[in-house]
């Protein structure tokens, strides 16, 4: 499987924006799907991370868009399609040898430009952040737990914190 730096995986060519500017390498699902040798490969998530110890597969989609533009019906539909395409691609790629992936928990993370709206109420709520439930954006909550164990819709900093805590991965900033 082909690996690339996070800064490359999260690069939005159209808008010339890097969503997650780190040199850590992860599986490039867009390039890896080329091994299927199909004339039309489905649209897939940008990044894949497989933890064999915890038996977890993480799909990550990077969006340079903000919440408002991602919350349209068209964009929500595209995100759902990418989730299912990623699940089907993993099945095709892994089941050539064996279907052990079925035992893995699957997670999906959408890293996007999450706008910060600061107010005294937000600051108060942040104090209780560990006790509050996390919301899943873009109408994707119904995919849990039938298709994926959990879905995260956060910014790059939250992806970094989650991977550091869960997999002990230290992220290194790109210095170009």
Secondary structure, DSSP 8 states (H G I E B T S, - for coil): --EEEHHHHTEETTTTEESS-B--EEEEHHHHGGGG--SS-----SEEEEETTTTEEEEEEEEEEEHHHHTSHHHHHHHHHHHHHHHHHHHHHHTTT--GGGGSEEEEEEEEE------HHHHHHHHTGGGS-----TT-GGGBTTTBSEEEEE-HHHHHHHHHHHH-----B---
